[in-house]
Amino acid sequence: MNSGIPTVDLSPFFAEGDEEGKRKAIKIIGHACSEYGFFRVVNHGVPVELMKRALALSKTFFDYPTEAKLKSGPVPGTPIPAGYSRQPERSADKNEFFMMFPPGSSFNVYPINPPGFRDVLEEMFSQFVNTGRIIENIINECLGLPSNLLTEYNDDRKWDLMSAFRYFPATERENTGVAEHKDVNCITFVFQDEVGGLEVQKDGNWIPVTPVEGTLVVNVGDVIQVLSNDRFKSASHRVVRQARDRHSYAFFYNIGGDKWVEPLPQFTTEIKEAPKYKGFLFKEYLQLRSRNKTHPPTRAEDVISIKQYSIRGQ
């Protein structure tokens, strides 16, 4: 499967006895996380028919008139805008999206139409959480950490997020769907329709992530980069708009907002290596990164990134 990034079969993690298959997957993911920060998974546990249904329903929703979509807008005062939103005109990103917290969250705002949309979104969310736990355990093993260390550290699922996106067609003047960035969280899952447009940066070059139906694209975020003291990298990526609308979903496997993030002792004091980052509260970094969207800086050097916490000289 030549899709621009390494591909991993997760089926051994859903069955007993295939230890060789597990070892092969762990090896590929470890290499991908250190070299690319991105990989693709097949047989990942999220039903393909559910993914197709989710895309079809989000396309229907985004085709509604703006005033109908705005009825599902965010509740004032929420920490992150759950419900329907559209990027501000001044933003470099040109998309609209529907975001949700875990099912049952009081922050969630669901549209009445299309029928069945809420049920599909909630089922998708639950499936992504399950796959997120599997990938988290694999990353734990790839890094050689004590068993279940990441699972016990990251035990609060209330901050997970899922978004459906529509990216508008490119114009003659510009084609940015999402500007170049790195993800703030632990692990991100994406699936896109056949239009494509996702690109990942490696060695200074932009690699198109070709759409492959039924697969998930996975990338590690800044939290994993910091915890691993740069063993695994949060890769720069972007979405380039195409000649027609692009639809996709992203699931953000986060950590609790009050969680302290710093390089783990397994990669610092225990091996006499200096930490490359100062510690920080996840929610504080999340708020700083959110300002990149709500108050876009005029100068590129003012964009907040994980470099904010980098220790000089390391």
Secondary structure by P-SEA (a helix, b strand, c coil): ccccbbbbbccccccccaaaaaaaaaaaaaaaaacccccccccccccaaaaaaaaaaaaaaaacccccccccccccccccccccccccccccccccbbbbcccccccbbbbccccaaaaaaaaaaaaaaaaaaaaaaaaaaaaccccaaaaaaacccccbbbbbbbbccccccccccccbbbbcccbbbbbbcccccbbbbcccbbbbbcccccbbbbbbcaaaaaaacccccbbbbbbbbccccccbbbbbbcccccccccccccccccccccccbbbbbaaaaaaaaaaaaccccccccccccccccccccc
